């Protein structure tokens, strides 16, 4: 059952990211990786809303969204008081923010000589600064590793 849920969540993000790529060109995080980031951080709960200072299926903070380029939905002004929550709670817009954040902070966190999904997973959880040499905490790491095994393509960027 959990395999089905992971595969369903990742498929949903394949569709979302395909739409994003069609509009924004080539982006750093591939579809499988984006799905695994979502799965690791929230179980890819597309119904997850704001709780405390994090919102949406990617559990995004306001600074993360801002660093990701402040994308919005329905042409809402990024300066609107609801812009962050509306975007973070929308899988399509949140995926754009993650892509923007990774474009800004992409780096080889684990020192293996390449920038791939393992690095993006560290950046997403730890942040754009300080991801080098850090062991990802559980349950985030175990969910990420399980998703990566199931999906396979998450090993790429």
Residue pairs with C-beta under 8 A, 6 or more apart in sequence:
3 150
5 43
5 44
6 39
6 44
6 146
6 147
6 150
6 151
7 150
7 151
9 35
9 38
9 39
9 43
9 44
9 46
10 31
10 32
10 35
10 36
10 39
10 44
10 147
10 150
10 151
11 35
12 35
12 44
12 46
12 91
13 31
13 34
13 35
13 38
13 44
13 91
13 95
14 31
14 32
14 35
16 34
16 91
16 92
16 95
17 27
17 29
17 30
17 31
17 34
17 95
18 31
19 92
20 27
20 92
20 95
20 96
20 99
21 27
24 96
24 99
27 99
27 102
27 103
28 99
28 102
28 103
28 106
28 115
28 120
28 157
29 37
29 98
29 99
29 102
29 117
29 120
29 157
30 117
30 153
30 154
30 156
30 157
31 153
32 117
32 151
32 152
32 153
32 154
32 156
33 116
33 117
33 120
33 121
33 153
33 154
33 156
33 157
34 95
34 98
34 99
35 44
35 147
35 151
35 154
36 117
36 121
36 144
36 147
36 148
36 151
36 154
37 58
37 98
37 117
37 120
37 121
37 124
37 144
38 44
38 57
38 58
38 91
39 143
39 144
39 147
40 121
40 124
40 125
40 140
40 141
40 143
40 144
40 147
41 57
41 58
41 59
41 124
41 125
41 140
42 48
42 56
42 57
42 58
42 59
43 143
44 57
45 57
46 57
46 91
48 55
48 56
48 57
48 59
48 89
49 55
49 56
49 85
49 89
50 56
50 85
50 88
50 89
53 61
53 62
54 60
54 61
54 88
55 61
55 84
55 85
55 88
55 89
56 87
56 88
56 89
56 90
56 91
56 94
57 91
57 94
58 88
58 94
58 95
58 97
58 98
58 124
60 68
60 88
60 94
60 97
60 98
62 84
64 97
64 101
64 127
65 71
65 84
65 87
65 88
65 97
66 84
67 100
67 101
67 104
67 105
67 128
68 96
68 97
68 98
68 99
68 100
68 101
68 104
69 96
69 97
69 100
69 101
70 78
70 83
70 84
70 87
70 97
71 78
71 87
71 93
71 96
71 97
71 100
72 78
72 80
72 83
72 86
72 87
72 93
73 86
73 87
73 90
73 92
73 93
74 86
76 82
76 83
76 86
77 83
86 93
87 93
87 94
87 96
87 97
88 94
88 97
98 124
101 123
101 124
101 128
102 120
102 123
102 124
104 128
105 123
105 127
105 128
105 129
106 115
106 119
106 120
106 123
106 157
107 115
107 119
107 123
107 131
107 132
108 114
108 115
108 119
109 118
109 119
109 122
109 123
109 126
109 131
109 132
109 133
109 134
110 118
110 119
110 122
110 132
110 133
111 132
111 133
112 118
115 157
116 155
116 156
116 157
117 148
117 154
117 155
117 156
117 157
118 155
119 131
120 157
121 136
121 140
121 144
122 131
122 134
122 136
123 131
125 136
125 137
125 140
126 134
126 136
135 141
136 144
147 154
148 154
148 155
